[in-house]
Amino acid sequence: IGVVACVGQPCAHRADVRAAHGLTYRGRAMMDPTRFDAFYADTRQRLLHQTYALTGDQRAAQLAVRDAFISAWHHWAKVSRQEDPERWVRPLAWSHALRRHGARIWHRDKAADAEQAATLEALGGLTVPQRRILLLSHLTTGSLEDISREAGLPLDEAERTLQTATAAFATARSVDSAAIRPLLEDLAGPVA
């Protein structure tokens, strides 16, 4: 009904599309496209970066983020009431990306420079739960409790997983743990 073509872009015809498909109730739109567009604009690049870091596969990340935002739009009435709607979209994007990426061995993006390739290689040496926890702790603003909840792990297990992932990643990259965040943030370049 026009949602896919409009996601993240101003769409003057949305009201007409909603009315034509009965997506109004007593003359009011059932969904707020302005709030969704603002949410999309604010979170898309960040979510694409995080998803790319999880898989090392730019195409899988792009498709997964697109699909996650389409789902978010379809469930916007529920998603928009969440304290942090990004926490609703991210697990969906990550799940889609891992499913798309799962058919291939760890993928190294050809567009990545040597430093980014080394970071992707180090991330590829971690288990998926370790990658999730490491990325959530360095690329989001959530507390460890929020991170453990999003990762589906008890708090003590999330702490252990984070320590293991941090040590393994720092060793693989031959860096101090304080240098992990800048290395992970640098991965935003290939998907910008």
Secondary structure by P-SEA (a helix, b strand, c coil): ccccccccccccaaaaaaaaacccccccccccaaaaaaaaaacaaaaaaaaaaacccaaaaaaaaaaaaaaaaaaaaaaaacccaaaaaaaaaaaaaaaaaccccccccccccaaaaaaaaaaaaccaaaaaaaaaaccccccaaaaaaaacccaaaaaaaaaaaaaaaaaaacccccaaaaaaaacccccc
